Amino acid sequence: GGAVAGTQQQVAPSQAAPPGPVAETQQEETQEERIERLSRYLTGARLTGHFTVTGRGGMRPREESYWIDSALKNPDGDQWTITARIKYGDHDVKVPMVMDIKWAGDTPVITVDQMTIPLMGTFDARVLIRGGNYAGTWRHDDVGGHLFGTIATAEEQLKEEQSESRESGKTNGDGEKDRDSSGDEWPVGQSMPELPCKSGG
């Protein structure tokens, strides 16, 4: 009996702990390394999800998509330059924006304070990124609500395209390479969503 109990005590802690590489990465990572990883994570990423409009209870969440061309930390403060294609409703625009990304511990939070985009309006938002998901609040002029969805990194999108290509019989025979990982995942997530804009409807 005692040997079995001792074995269980040795096994249980390792089963309860999160995967080692993620935990070690978060503990050892400097803020500079975290910023660099977030930049890699967001550059080329596709965010796909939905947004709601406060006060329109009967309205179903509407689809939104963002493609981030680049996410670069500016030299001073918390400012980043995010260049993204934003698709919502009948709109499809590509916009470079300067905005803050603050940190709640190891979780990035996109922070937009009354930012005016020419020909589009004034925006405000708080959007956190974690575990491959994004979620937060948005406001465009006098309309606002919530937004949420998933993030596919550039690498994940490439693997998805290669998988679809193999399924359709167009394989390049490079399956082993497809399973490699660059290690650039945001271990417990990311998004830069740009902001959904109100649309007439």
C-alpha positions as CSV (number, residue, x, y, z in Angstrom):
1,G,0.0,0.0,0.0
2,G,2.7,2.5,0.9
3,A,4.6,2.1,-2.3
4,V,1.5,2.6,-4.4
5,A,0.5,5.8,-2.5
6,G,4.1,7.1,-2.9
7,T,3.9,6.5,-6.6
8,Q,0.6,8.3,-6.9
9,Q,2.0,11.3,-5.0
10,Q,4.9,11.5,-7.6
11,V,2.6,11.2,-10.6
12,A,-0.2,13.5,-9.6
13,P,1.8,16.8,-9.6
14,S,3.2,16.2,-13.1
15,Q,-0.3,15.5,-14.4
16,A,-1.7,18.6,-12.8
17,A,1.0,20.9,-14.1
18,P,0.6,22.7,-17.5
19,P,2.8,21.5,-20.3
20,G,6.4,22.2,-19.4
21,P,7.6,24.2,-22.4
22,V,4.7,26.7,-22.1
23,A,5.2,27.2,-18.4
24,E,9.0,27.4,-18.7
25,T,8.7,29.9,-21.6
26,Q,6.4,32.2,-19.6
27,Q,8.6,32.1,-16.5
28,E,11.9,32.7,-18.3
29,E,10.7,35.2,-20.9
30,T,11.7,38.8,-20.6
31,Q,9.3,41.6,-21.6
32,E,11.4,42.2,-24.7
33,E,11.2,38.6,-25.7
34,R,7.4,38.6,-25.1
35,I,7.0,41.7,-27.3
36,E,9.0,40.1,-30.1
37,R,7.0,36.9,-29.9
38,L,3.7,38.8,-30.0
39,S,4.9,40.6,-33.1
40,R,5.7,37.3,-34.8
41,Y,2.4,35.8,-33.6
42,L,0.3,38.6,-35.0
43,T,2.1,39.3,-38.3
44,G,0.2,37.4,-41.0
45,A,-2.5,36.3,-38.5
46,R,-6.1,36.0,-39.4
47,L,-8.8,36.7,-36.8
48,T,-12.2,35.3,-37.4
49,G,-15.2,35.9,-35.2
50,H,-18.3,37.8,-34.4
51,F,-19.4,41.1,-32.9
52,T,-22.5,42.2,-31.1
53,V,-24.2,45.6,-30.9
54,T,-25.4,46.7,-27.5
55,G,-29.1,47.5,-27.4
56,R,-30.0,45.3,-30.3
57,G,-31.0,42.2,-28.4
58,G,-32.8,40.6,-31.3
59,M,-29.8,40.9,-33.6
60,R,-27.6,37.9,-34.0
61,P,-23.8,38.4,-33.7
62,R,-22.4,39.4,-37.0
63,E,-19.3,38.0,-38.7
64,E,-16.0,39.9,-38.7
65,S,-12.6,39.1,-40.1
66,Y,-9.2,40.7,-39.8
67,W,-6.0,39.9,-41.6
68,I,-2.9,41.5,-40.0
69,D,-0.2,42.3,-42.5
70,S,2.2,43.4,-39.8
71,A,2.4,44.1,-36.1
72,L,5.4,46.1,-35.0
73,K,6.3,47.6,-31.6
74,N,7.2,51.3,-31.8
75,P,10.3,52.4,-30.0
76,D,8.6,54.4,-27.2
77,G,6.0,53.4,-24.7
78,D,3.3,50.8,-25.4
79,Q,2.6,51.9,-29.0
80,W,2.4,49.5,-31.9
81,T,1.8,50.0,-35.6
82,I,-0.7,47.5,-36.8
83,T,-1.5,47.2,-40.5
84,A,-4.6,45.2,-41.1
85,R,-7.3,44.4,-43.6
86,I,-10.7,44.7,-41.9
87,K,-13.8,43.0,-43.3
88,Y,-17.2,43.5,-41.7
89,G,-20.6,43.7,-43.3
90,D,-20.2,45.3,-46.8
91,H,-16.9,46.9,-45.9
92,D,-13.4,45.7,-46.8
93,V,-10.6,48.1,-46.0
94,K,-6.8,48.0,-45.3
95,V,-5.7,50.4,-42.6
96,P,-2.4,51.1,-40.8
97,M,-3.1,52.1,-37.2
98,V,-1.0,53.2,-34.2
99,M,-2.4,51.9,-30.9
100,D,-1.3,50.7,-27.5
101,I,-0.9,47.1,-26.5
102,K,-0.9,47.0,-22.7
103,W,-0.1,43.9,-20.6
104,A,-2.2,42.4,-17.9
105,G,0.6,40.1,-16.5
106,D,1.5,38.0,-19.5
107,T,-1.7,38.8,-21.5
108,P,-1.7,41.4,-24.2
109,V,-4.6,43.8,-24.3
110,I,-5.2,46.0,-27.4
111,T,-6.1,49.4,-26.1
112,V,-7.7,52.0,-28.4
113,D,-8.7,55.3,-26.9
114,Q,-11.0,57.5,-29.1
115,M,-8.9,56.9,-32.2
116,T,-10.2,58.6,-35.3
117,I,-9.7,56.9,-38.7
118,P,-10.4,59.2,-41.6
119,L,-13.6,58.4,-43.5
120,M,-14.5,55.7,-41.0
121,G,-15.1,57.4,-37.6
122,T,-13.9,57.3,-34.0
123,F,-13.1,54.1,-32.3
124,D,-12.5,52.9,-28.7
125,A,-11.8,49.3,-27.7
126,R,-10.2,46.9,-25.2
127,V,-9.4,43.5,-26.7
128,L,-7.4,40.8,-24.9
129,I,-5.6,37.9,-26.6
130,R,-5.2,34.5,-24.9
131,G,-5.2,30.9,-25.9
132,G,-5.6,31.5,-29.6
133,N,-8.7,33.6,-28.9
134,Y,-9.6,37.3,-28.7
135,A,-12.4,38.9,-26.8
136,G,-13.3,42.4,-25.7
137,T,-15.5,45.5,-26.1
138,W,-15.7,48.0,-29.0
139,R,-17.2,51.4,-29.8
140,H,-17.6,53.1,-33.1
141,D,-18.9,56.6,-32.7
142,D,-22.2,56.1,-30.8
143,V,-22.5,52.4,-31.3
144,G,-20.7,49.7,-29.4
145,G,-20.8,46.1,-28.2
146,H,-18.6,43.0,-27.8
147,L,-16.4,41.1,-30.1
148,F,-14.8,37.6,-29.9
149,G,-13.3,35.0,-32.0
150,T,-10.2,32.9,-32.9
151,I,-6.8,33.6,-34.2
152,A,-5.0,31.6,-36.9
153,T,-1.3,32.3,-37.2
154,A,0.4,32.6,-40.6
155,E,1.9,29.1,-39.9
156,E,-1.5,27.6,-39.0
157,Q,-3.0,29.0,-42.2
158,L,-0.2,27.6,-44.3
159,K,-0.7,24.1,-42.7
160,E,-4.5,24.4,-43.3
161,E,-3.9,25.2,-47.0
162,Q,-1.4,22.3,-47.3
163,S,-3.9,20.0,-45.7
164,E,-6.7,21.1,-48.0
165,S,-4.4,20.7,-51.0
166,R,-3.4,17.1,-49.9
167,E,-7.1,16.2,-49.4
168,S,-7.9,17.4,-52.9
169,G,-5.0,15.2,-54.3
170,K,-2.5,18.0,-54.8
171,T,0.2,16.9,-52.4
172,N,3.7,18.0,-52.8
173,G,5.0,15.0,-50.7
174,D,6.4,17.3,-48.0
175,G,4.2,16.0,-45.2
176,E,7.0,15.7,-42.6
177,K,7.9,19.3,-43.0
178,D,4.3,20.4,-42.6
179,R,4.3,19.0,-39.0
180,D,7.2,21.1,-37.9
181,S,6.6,24.0,-35.5
182,S,8.5,27.2,-35.5
183,G,7.8,27.7,-31.8
184,D,6.3,31.1,-32.5
185,E,2.9,30.3,-31.0
186,W,1.5,32.8,-28.4
187,P,1.3,30.0,-25.8
188,V,-1.8,31.2,-24.3
189,G,-3.1,33.0,-27.2
190,Q,-3.3,36.5,-29.1
191,S,-5.4,39.0,-31.4
192,M,-5.1,42.1,-32.7
193,P,-8.5,42.6,-33.8
194,E,-9.0,45.8,-35.5
195,L,-12.4,47.2,-34.6
196,P,-15.7,46.3,-36.1
197,C,-17.4,49.4,-37.4
198,K,-21.1,49.9,-37.3
199,S,-22.9,49.1,-40.5
200,G,-26.3,50.2,-41.5
201,G,-28.4,47.3,-40.4
